Amino acid sequence: MTTARGLHAHVLETLGQRIVDGVLPAGTVVRPELVASESGVSRSVVREALRVLQSLGLVEPRQRVGTLVLPVTSWELLAPTVIRWRGASLAYFVQQRELLELRLGVEPVAAALVAGAGDASGAAGSPGDAVLLAARDMLDAWAREDSRAYLEADVRFHRALLTGSGNAVFTHFAGTVEALLRTRTSESRDTISRWTRDAAVRHEAVALAVVAGDAAAAGAAATALLRVTRDEFIAEAPDA
């Protein structure tokens, strides 16, 4: 038997994905009674889903109009849920490029901060240790041809880098980066989805600079890592 939470999640996922896909374009009025009838749920379930979509900036209730779908400029584009929906849509490459450009302004700074911290060395339990272990796990996963382990290590690497910076805003951004990385699992293009040794080595270069306490080298290595990834996505984009 489907629970109320399950029904809510189903309606939320369906409406959110349709909005992001453009099936429900900006300016569309979402009518709860029609959604309830189509989905076989109560209007209260639909209203709850619409409240979540409103919190994400996808819709907005308008007096004497109804619930209106908003343009992408109003969406919470850093929210993991929105990132997941866009990652499953035609906006996949656009989102990757946009957020990689943002990450270029954040992660090199985070790497430099971790390297410059007094406890950034490779000592067990230090931020540098977590970054290095994750990079080494990526190399190990590549050797074992374990793409799932590679992804999990990649997620841990970037989370450790951002949370180890000591910057609360960067720490919050870690959830955004994780959501973005996880959208890659549905892509089949070789360059960006095949987990390569070269990419793991670039991660290790960042980690080695971090544990050496070399802030300038850590920042430069992180910049190089992200630039290569960004350029891969630009080259592989359908309209490239």
C-alpha positions as a Markdown table, in Angstrom:
| # | Residue | x | y | z |
|---|---|---|---|---|
| 1 | Met | 0.0 | 0.0 | 0.0 |
| 2 | Thr | 1.4 | 3.4 | -1.0 |
| 3 | Thr | 1.8 | 5.8 | 2.0 |
| 4 | Ala | 0.8 | 9.4 | 2.0 |
| 5 | Arg | 4.5 | 10.3 | 2.0 |
| 6 | Gly | 4.9 | 8.1 | -1.1 |
| 7 | Leu | 2.0 | 9.7 | -2.9 |
| 8 | His | 3.4 | 13.2 | -2.0 |
| 9 | Ala | 6.8 | 12.2 | -3.3 |
| 10 | His | 5.4 | 10.8 | -6.6 |
| 11 | Val | 3.3 | 14.0 | -7.3 |
| 12 | Leu | 6.3 | 16.2 | -6.4 |
| 13 | Glu | 8.7 | 14.3 | -8.6 |
| 14 | Thr | 6.2 | 14.2 | -11.5 |
| 15 | Leu | 5.4 | 17.9 | -11.4 |
| 16 | Gly | 8.9 | 19.0 | -10.7 |
| 17 | Gln | 10.3 | 17.0 | -13.6 |
| 18 | Arg | 7.6 | 18.2 | -16.0 |
| 19 | Ile | 8.3 | 21.9 | -15.1 |
| 20 | Val | 12.1 | 21.4 | -15.6 |
| 21 | Asp | 11.6 | 19.5 | -18.8 |
| 22 | Gly | 9.4 | 22.3 | -20.2 |
| 23 | Val | 6.3 | 20.1 | -20.4 |
| 24 | Leu | 4.7 | 22.7 | -18.1 |
| 25 | Pro | 6.4 | 25.9 | -19.3 |
| 26 | Ala | 6.6 | 29.2 | -17.5 |
| 27 | Gly | 3.2 | 30.9 | -17.3 |
| 28 | Thr | 1.3 | 27.6 | -17.1 |
| 29 | Val | -1.4 | 27.5 | -14.4 |
| 30 | Val | -1.2 | 24.3 | -12.5 |
| 31 | Arg | -4.7 | 23.2 | -11.4 |
| 32 | Pro | -4.7 | 21.0 | -8.3 |
| 33 | Glu | -8.0 | 19.3 | -9.2 |
| 34 | Leu | -6.6 | 18.2 | -12.6 |
| 35 | Val | -3.4 | 16.9 | -11.1 |
| 36 | Ala | -5.3 | 15.1 | -8.3 |
| 37 | Ser | -7.5 | 13.4 | -10.9 |
| 38 | Glu | -4.6 | 12.4 | -13.1 |
| 39 | Ser | -2.5 | 11.1 | -10.3 |
| 40 | Gly | -5.3 | 9.5 | -8.3 |
| 41 | Val | -4.5 | 11.4 | -5.1 |
| 42 | Ser | -6.3 | 13.9 | -2.9 |
| 43 | Arg | -6.0 | 17.6 | -3.5 |
| 44 | Ser | -4.3 | 18.0 | -0.1 |
| 45 | Val | -1.4 | 15.8 | -1.4 |
| 46 | Val | -1.2 | 18.0 | -4.5 |
| 47 | Arg | -1.2 | 21.2 | -2.5 |
| 48 | Glu | 1.6 | 19.9 | -0.3 |
| 49 | Ala | 3.7 | 19.1 | -3.4 |
| 50 | Leu | 3.0 | 22.6 | -4.7 |
| 51 | Arg | 4.2 | 24.1 | -1.5 |
| 52 | Val | 7.5 | 22.3 | -1.9 |
| 53 | Leu | 7.7 | 23.5 | -5.5 |
| 54 | Gln | 7.0 | 27.0 | -4.3 |
| 55 | Ser | 9.9 | 26.8 | -1.8 |
| 56 | Leu | 12.1 | 25.8 | -4.7 |
| 57 | Gly | 11.0 | 28.7 | -6.8 |
| 58 | Leu | 9.3 | 26.6 | -9.5 |
| 59 | Val | 5.8 | 27.9 | -8.9 |
| 60 | Glu | 4.0 | 30.7 | -7.2 |
| 61 | Pro | 0.3 | 31.1 | -6.2 |
| 62 | Arg | -1.3 | 34.2 | -7.7 |
| 63 | Gln | -4.5 | 35.7 | -6.4 |
| 64 | Arg | -7.4 | 35.1 | -8.9 |
| 65 | Val | -5.1 | 33.2 | -11.2 |
| 66 | Gly | -3.9 | 30.1 | -9.4 |
| 67 | Thr | -0.6 | 28.4 | -9.1 |
| 68 | Leu | 1.7 | 29.7 | -11.8 |
| 69 | Val | 4.8 | 28.0 | -13.2 |
| 70 | Leu | 7.8 | 30.4 | -12.9 |
| 71 | Pro | 10.7 | 30.9 | -15.3 |
| 72 | Val | 14.1 | 29.3 | -14.6 |
| 73 | Thr | 15.4 | 32.6 | -13.4 |
| 74 | Ser | 13.2 | 32.2 | -10.3 |
| 75 | Trp | 14.3 | 28.6 | -9.5 |
| 76 | Glu | 16.6 | 27.7 | -6.6 |
| 77 | Leu | 19.3 | 26.4 | -9.0 |
| 78 | Leu | 21.6 | 25.3 | -6.2 |
| 79 | Ala | 19.0 | 23.1 | -4.4 |
| 80 | Pro | 20.0 | 19.4 | -4.8 |
| 81 | Thr | 16.4 | 18.5 | -5.8 |
| 82 | Val | 16.4 | 21.1 | -8.7 |
| 83 | Ile | 19.9 | 19.9 | -9.7 |
| 84 | Arg | 18.6 | 16.3 | -9.9 |
| 85 | Trp | 15.7 | 17.3 | -12.0 |
| 86 | Arg | 17.8 | 19.4 | -14.4 |
| 87 | Gly | 20.3 | 16.6 | -14.6 |
| 88 | Ala | 17.6 | 14.3 | -16.0 |
| 89 | Ser | 16.5 | 16.9 | -18.5 |
| 90 | Leu | 17.8 | 18.5 | -21.7 |
| 91 | Ala | 19.4 | 21.1 | -19.5 |
| 92 | Tyr | 22.0 | 18.5 | -18.3 |
| 93 | Phe | 25.0 | 20.0 | -20.1 |
| 94 | Val | 23.9 | 23.6 | -19.5 |
| 95 | Gln | 23.7 | 22.9 | -15.8 |
| 96 | Gln | 27.1 | 21.1 | -15.7 |
| 97 | Arg | 28.8 | 24.0 | -17.4 |
| 98 | Glu | 27.1 | 26.7 | -15.3 |
| 99 | Leu | 27.9 | 25.0 | -12.0 |
| 100 | Leu | 31.4 | 24.0 | -13.0 |
| 101 | Glu | 32.0 | 27.7 | -13.8 |
| 102 | Leu | 30.7 | 28.5 | -10.3 |
| 103 | Arg | 32.9 | 25.7 | -8.7 |
| 104 | Leu | 35.9 | 27.3 | -10.4 |
| 105 | Gly | 35.4 | 30.3 | -8.2 |
| 106 | Val | 34.9 | 28.2 | -5.0 |
| 107 | Glu | 36.8 | 25.0 | -4.9 |
| 108 | Pro | 40.3 | 26.3 | -5.6 |
| 109 | Val | 39.8 | 28.8 | -2.8 |
| 110 | Ala | 38.6 | 25.9 | -0.5 |
| 111 | Ala | 41.6 | 23.8 | -1.5 |
| 112 | Ala | 43.9 | 26.7 | -0.6 |
| 113 | Leu | 42.2 | 27.2 | 2.7 |
| 114 | Val | 42.5 | 23.5 | 3.6 |
| 115 | Ala | 46.2 | 23.5 | 2.7 |
| 116 | Gly | 46.7 | 26.7 | 4.7 |
| 117 | Ala | 45.0 | 25.3 | 7.8 |
| 118 | Gly | 47.2 | 24.2 | 10.7 |
| 119 | Asp | 45.6 | 20.7 | 10.7 |
| 120 | Ala | 45.7 | 20.2 | 7.0 |
| 121 | Ser | 48.5 | 17.7 | 7.1 |
| 122 | Gly | 48.0 | 14.0 | 6.2 |
| 123 | Ala | 47.7 | 13.1 | 9.9 |
| 124 | Ala | 44.8 | 10.7 | 10.6 |
| 125 | Gly | 41.5 | 12.5 | 11.0 |
| 126 | Ser | 42.8 | 15.8 | 9.5 |
| 127 | Pro | 41.0 | 17.5 | 6.6 |
| 128 | Gly | 44.0 | 16.8 | 4.4 |
| 129 | Asp | 43.8 | 13.1 | 5.4 |
| 130 | Ala | 40.2 | 12.9 | 4.3 |
| 131 | Val | 41.0 | 14.6 | 0.9 |
| 132 | Leu | 44.0 | 12.3 | 0.3 |
| 133 | Leu | 42.2 | 9.1 | 1.2 |
| 134 | Ala | 39.3 | 10.0 | -1.1 |
| 135 | Ala | 41.7 | 10.6 | -4.0 |
| 136 | Arg | 43.5 | 7.4 | -3.4 |
| 137 | Asp | 40.2 | 5.5 | -3.2 |
| 138 | Met | 39.4 | 7.0 | -6.6 |
| 139 | Leu | 42.6 | 5.5 | -8.0 |
| 140 | Asp | 41.9 | 2.2 | -6.4 |
| 141 | Ala | 38.3 | 2.1 | -7.7 |
| 142 | Trp | 39.6 | 2.9 | -11.2 |
| 143 | Ala | 42.0 | -0.1 | -11.0 |
| 144 | Arg | 39.2 | -2.4 | -9.9 |
| 145 | Glu | 36.9 | -0.9 | -12.6 |
| 146 | Asp | 34.3 | -0.1 | -9.9 |
| 147 | Ser | 32.5 | 2.9 | -11.2 |
| 148 | Arg | 30.2 | 3.1 | -8.1 |
| 149 | Ala | 33.1 | 3.2 | -5.7 |
| 150 | Tyr | 34.8 | 5.8 | -7.9 |
| 151 | Leu | 31.8 | 8.0 | -7.8 |
| 152 | Glu | 31.4 | 7.7 | -4.0 |
| 153 | Ala | 35.1 | 8.5 | -3.5 |
| 154 | Asp | 34.7 | 11.5 | -5.9 |
| 155 | Val | 31.8 | 12.7 | -3.8 |
| 156 | Arg | 33.8 | 12.3 | -0.6 |
| 157 | Phe | 36.8 | 14.1 | -2.1 |
| 158 | His | 34.9 | 17.3 | -2.9 |
| 159 | Arg | 32.9 | 17.2 | 0.3 |
| 160 | Ala | 36.1 | 16.9 | 2.3 |
| 161 | Leu | 37.6 | 19.7 | 0.4 |
| 162 | Leu | 34.7 | 22.1 | 0.9 |
| 163 | Thr | 33.9 | 21.1 | 4.5 |
| 164 | Gly | 37.6 | 21.2 | 5.5 |
| 165 | Ser | 37.9 | 24.8 | 4.4 |
| 166 | Gly | 36.4 | 26.0 | 7.6 |
| 167 | Asn | 34.1 | 28.3 | 5.6 |
| 168 | Ala | 30.4 | 27.6 | 6.5 |
| 169 | Val | 29.1 | 28.8 | 3.1 |
| 170 | Phe | 31.5 | 26.4 | 1.3 |
| 171 | Thr | 30.4 | 23.6 | 3.6 |
| 172 | His | 26.8 | 24.3 | 2.6 |
| 173 | Phe | 27.8 | 24.2 | -1.0 |
| 174 | Ala | 29.0 | 20.6 | -0.6 |
| 175 | Gly | 25.5 | 19.3 | -0.9 |
| 176 | Thr | 25.1 | 21.1 | -4.3 |
| 177 | Val | 28.3 | 19.6 | -5.6 |
| 178 | Glu | 27.3 | 16.2 | -4.5 |
| 179 | Ala | 24.0 | 16.4 | -6.2 |
| 180 | Leu | 25.7 | 17.6 | -9.4 |
| 181 | Leu | 28.2 | 14.7 | -9.3 |
| 182 | Arg | 25.4 | 12.2 | -8.9 |
| 183 | Thr | 23.6 | 13.4 | -12.0 |
| 184 | Arg | 26.5 | 12.0 | -14.1 |
| 185 | Thr | 25.5 | 8.4 | -13.5 |
| 186 | Ser | 22.8 | 8.6 | -16.1 |
| 187 | Glu | 25.0 | 9.9 | -18.8 |
| 188 | Ser | 26.5 | 7.4 | -21.3 |
| 189 | Arg | 29.0 | 9.7 | -23.2 |
| 190 | Asp | 32.5 | 8.2 | -22.8 |
| 191 | Thr | 34.5 | 11.3 | -22.0 |
| 192 | Ile | 32.4 | 12.5 | -19.1 |
| 193 | Ser | 31.0 | 9.3 | -17.7 |
| 194 | Arg | 33.8 | 6.8 | -18.0 |
| 195 | Trp | 35.7 | 7.1 | -14.7 |
| 196 | Thr | 39.3 | 7.7 | -15.9 |
| 197 | Arg | 42.7 | 7.3 | -14.2 |
| 198 | Asp | 43.7 | 10.8 | -15.5 |
| 199 | Ala | 40.9 | 12.4 | -13.6 |
| 200 | Ala | 41.8 | 10.5 | -10.4 |
| 201 | Val | 45.4 | 11.6 | -10.8 |
| 202 | Arg | 44.3 | 15.2 | -11.0 |
| 203 | His | 42.3 | 14.8 | -7.8 |
| 204 | Glu | 45.4 | 13.2 | -6.2 |
| 205 | Ala | 47.5 | 16.2 | -7.2 |
| 206 | Val | 45.1 | 18.5 | -5.3 |
| 207 | Ala | 45.3 | 16.3 | -2.3 |
| 208 | Leu | 49.1 | 16.1 | -2.3 |
| 209 | Ala | 49.4 | 19.9 | -2.4 |
| 210 | Val | 46.9 | 20.1 | 0.4 |
| 211 | Val | 48.8 | 17.7 | 2.7 |
| 212 | Ala | 52.0 | 19.5 | 1.8 |
| 213 | Gly | 50.5 | 22.7 | 3.1 |
| 214 | Asp | 51.1 | 24.5 | -0.2 |
| 215 | Ala | 48.0 | 26.7 | -0.6 |
| 216 | Ala | 49.1 | 28.1 | -4.0 |
| 217 | Ala | 49.7 | 24.7 | -5.5 |
| 218 | Ala | 46.5 | 23.3 | -4.0 |
| 219 | Gly | 44.5 | 26.1 | -5.5 |
| 220 | Ala | 46.2 | 25.8 | -8.9 |
| 221 | Ala | 45.7 | 22.0 | -9.0 |
| 222 | Ala | 42.0 | 22.4 | -8.1 |
| 223 | Thr | 41.7 | 25.0 | -10.9 |
| 224 | Ala | 43.3 | 22.7 | -13.4 |
| 225 | Leu | 41.1 | 19.8 | -12.3 |
| 226 | Leu | 37.8 | 21.8 | -12.8 |
| 227 | Arg | 38.9 | 23.4 | -16.0 |
| 228 | Val | 39.5 | 20.0 | -17.6 |
| 229 | Thr | 36.2 | 18.8 | -16.5 |
| 230 | Arg | 34.4 | 21.9 | -17.7 |
| 231 | Asp | 36.1 | 21.7 | -21.1 |
| 232 | Glu | 35.1 | 18.0 | -21.4 |
| 233 | Phe | 31.4 | 19.0 | -20.9 |
| 234 | Ile | 31.6 | 21.8 | -23.3 |
| 235 | Ala | 33.2 | 19.6 | -26.0 |
| 236 | Glu | 30.6 | 16.8 | -25.4 |
| 237 | Ala | 27.5 | 19.1 | -25.4 |
| 238 | Pro | 25.1 | 18.4 | -28.2 |
| 239 | Asp | 25.4 | 21.8 | -29.7 |
| 240 | Ala | 29.2 | 22.0 | -29.4 |
